[in-house]
Amino acid sequence: MFETALALGVAIFDRPKGMWESRSSIFFATTGGGIADNGQIWEIRENPGGQSFLELVYESPDSEVLDNPDNITVSPRGNAIVLCEDGGGDQYVRFLSRNGQHVPFHPAGGESGRLSRQTSGLEPTA
């Protein structure tokens, strides 16, 4: 069955996890996808004519940029995808804008015990 589906052009995803519906789109993460095997973010979108399209939104080039995304949600305004990492070493909550800009948040802990945003031009709630 796998070989038949592959011959027909079926999409294959590496460790699909996390899914979020936002407006007329469904976003999901593949924890081990991509050339670098550090994860991908996908969008299934339905156009007004009723056709569905699958689009690769983002592919991590390196574990320092995005390390195996797992859980996913979309900001209430729809301008940022919120991701939790599930790789090795330090793990972050990251925001990914619609144009591919990203910003990591430090993990909870440290002196303040709060999440603190690193400096960047991305304003995830704007």
N, C-alpha and C positions, 0 to 999 in steps of 0.2 A: 504494500500500500504506500509506504514512504517513497519508494522509487517512482511509482506512478504519479504521485502528487508532485514530486520534484520535477519530473519531466513536463508536467503541466504548468510549471512556473510558480508553484506555491512559495510564499515567503516563509523563511525559517528564522526563528528568533532564539537567541542564546540566553536562557534563564529569564524569561519574561516575568516581571514582578511589578506590583503596584499598578493601579489603574485609576484614572480620575476623569469623570465626565464634566465638561465645562462648555456650556452653550451648545453648539452643534458639533463639538469635537470630543474625542476620547483620547487621552494621553496615557502612555504606558512606558515603563522603563524595561530595558533588557540589561540585567546586571553584568553579564559577561560579553556583551555584543561589541562589535566594531573591530577594526584592524588591530588596535592596541589591546583589545580584550578588556577594556576598562569601562564599557557601558555605552548605551545609546538611549536617546529619548525619541519616541515615536508619537505621531498624531494620526488618528483616523478621523477624517472630516467629511461631512456630508454637505454637498452643495445644494442650492435651492431646487435643482432638477431631480434630486433624489439619488444621485450617484455618490458613492463613497470613494475617498482617496486616502492612500496611506503615504505619509511623508516622514522621512527621517528629519527630525527637528535639530538634533545635536548628537555628535559622536565625540566622546572624550579621546583626546590625543595622548593623554598621559594621566597617571593616577594622581599627580599633584594638582591637576586641573579638575578632574571628577573621578572619584575612585569607586567604581561599581555601584551606581545608583540602585536603590531598592524601593523605598516608599516614595510616593509622589502625590502631590496635590497642586492645584492651580490657585493663585491668589484670587480673592473675590472679584477684583476688577479685570481679571484675565490677562494682566500684563506680565506676570512672572510665574514660572513653574518652580515649585518648592520641592527639593529633593533631599533625601537622607541617604548617606553613603553606607555601604556594607562591604568595604574592602579590608585591607590590612593597615596597621598603624593608626595614626590619628584620623578620626572620621568626623565629617562636618555635615551640617545642614547647609545646603547651597541654594541660592536663587539663580534662575536662568531666565533672562528676558527673552522676549519674542525675537529679538535680533541676534541672539546667541551670546550676549554679554552675561557674565556670571560673577557672583560674589560669594565667598565662603563666610560662614558664621563659625566662630569658635565653639567647640563643644562646651556644654555646661560644666562649671567647676571654676577653679582658680580663686583669686581673692574675692571677686564679687559674687561668684556662684551664679552668674547670669550669662545668657548668650550675648556676645558683643560682636557687632558687625565690623569687618575690616574695611578700611578706607577704599572706596571705589566710586565711580560715577553712577552706579546703578541705584536707583531709588525704587525698591520693589513695591512700595505701596502708592507710588505717584500715579 
